[in-house]
Amino acid sequence: MSTDPTPPDAWAYETAAVQTAIPRGLGETIGFPIHAAAAFQFDTLEEAQQEFQVNDGLSYARLQNPTVRALETRISALEGGAATVAVSTGQAATLTSILSVCRAGDHVVSASSLFGGTTGMLNNILPLMGITATLVPGTPEAIAGAMQDNTRLVWAEMISNPAGDVPDIAALAGIAHSHGALLAIDNTCGGVGYLCRPLEHGADIVSQSLTKWAGGHGTVLGGSVTVGTRHDLGGNPIYTDGGEQSVLKVRGDHALAWRQRWLGAHQIGMTLAPHSAFLIAHGLETLGLRLRRESETALALAQWLRAHEKVGRVSYPGLPDHPSHANAMRQLPRGQGAVMAFEVPDPAAFLSRVRVLRIAPNLGDVRTLVVHPWTTTHGRVPEAARYAAGVTPTTIRMSVGVEDLEDLKADIEQAL
Ligand SMILES: *Cc1c(COP(=O)(O)O)cnc(C)c1O
């Protein structure tokens, strides 16, 4: 089965989001058909043998499924990448990204303003495999100071939450590359290339949770890893061991993408389900529209909250007084995201009164969601690290949805 031939480079985001990767054949649906399949059949033994040698077609659905593949093609187009592997969650994407360039004895340098699950992965899970990590503030100076001889990967989040930190991708890429390491950006809050395309700024790996803005409706879990072809793996023994038979020699420009699919889907089995891929592909079709509006509403709310007498510090990278404002305006020209943090005198009382705002630990939903990070999302993070991530006992994190601005203001006003 083929997919529509597409010229993604010539299309705007909103066009590519609805036009790319629609599978043809099988009844010619306009949207994505769901291939509910565990395995695919061959006409002859020779065909099966051929497929098992190259593993780039359809055999067993842990490796590839047409619905999932179509989603991957669409994500590559929207991120401006060469290849994508879709996996079951954002956590699975993080693990796939890190293991694709690190093995026992290797080291990761990460910006410390991170999603809690990533902090846990770096501090608790990777050490089980002999991989260590150093977490430092995401400034180029601090990242450069933490690099070691065995550092293979630098990691940062595009718009961390709730602090709203925005890394200087080009600067971090320069540091990583000068040490023979790669730069991975968690682009969950960059909205699958709508607000930011990290590969265009010099990143090598784009890892993200599709659960958030891609799905967009709080109905599905997913993750993805997208790469280009310009990265240099020549100094990484994972890719060069084995001489003529090394991964780099055999796979060439596609070595990194090949290994990510092999690890995440084929071997570890964190495969995305076709029903989930279908829901995420639908979410992507309106992601640009949603995130444009959500960013506009978020900026208006941040300005309003900052002037509110009952509200303390407001943290949103679209505000001129945010430490990441310059980085944000340069790398996020379409909008500075839908997430902000603000301080209220009594978080428990505030959250007990909200009606339009919903208390839930998700991001990127069409509905506006709020949480008290100190006691929920960041509850297990050591106290010093919570403060470092911009979380205090009175912080409220808000992911702005598509509701009307005045309705949101009225709800916050009465809850304060
Ligand atoms: C939610 C999130 C993840 C993890 O994604 P899941 O789909 O929940 O596994 C990773 N990074 C960031 C920035 C997130 O917000």
The ligand as an SDF file (V2000), in Angstrom:
LIG
                    3D

 15 15  0  0  0  0  0  0  0  0999 V2000
    4.3350   14.1400   29.6540 C   0  0  0  0  0  0  0  0  0  0  0  0
    5.7280   14.3980   29.2800 C   0  0  0  0  0  0  0  0  0  0  0  0
    6.6130   13.3330   28.9990 C   0  0  0  0  0  0  0  0  0  0  0  0
    6.2210   11.8900   29.1590 C   0  0  0  0  0  0  0  0  0  0  0  0
    5.2000   11.5650   28.2970 O   0  0  0  0  0  0  0  0  0  0  0  0
    4.1450   10.3830   28.5820 P   0  0  0  0  0  0  0  0  0  0  0  0
    3.4020   10.2880   27.3070 O   0  0  0  0  0  0  0  0  0  0  0  0
    3.3300   10.7860   29.7700 O   0  0  0  0  0  0  0  0  0  0  0  0
    4.9540    9.1670   28.8880 O   0  0  0  0  0  0  0  0  0  0  0  0
    7.9010   13.6530   28.6150 C   0  0  0  0  0  0  0  0  0  0  0  0
    8.3060   14.9290   28.5040 N   0  0  0  0  0  0  0  0  0  0  0  0
    7.4890   15.9690   28.7550 C   0  0  0  0  0  0  0  0  0  0  0  0
    7.9980   17.3620   28.5900 C   0  0  0  0  0  0  0  0  0  0  0  0
    6.1690   15.7390   29.1560 C   0  0  0  0  0  0  0  0  0  0  0  0
    5.3710   16.7740   29.4140 O   0  0  0  0  0  0  0  0  0  0  0  0
  1  2  1  0
  2  3  1  0
  2 14  2  0
  3  4  1  0
  3 10  2  0
  4  5  1  0
  5  6  1  0
  6  7  2  0
  6  8  1  0
  6  9  1  0
 10 11  1  0
 11 12  2  0
 12 13  1  0
 12 14  1  0
 14 15  1  0
M  END
$$$$
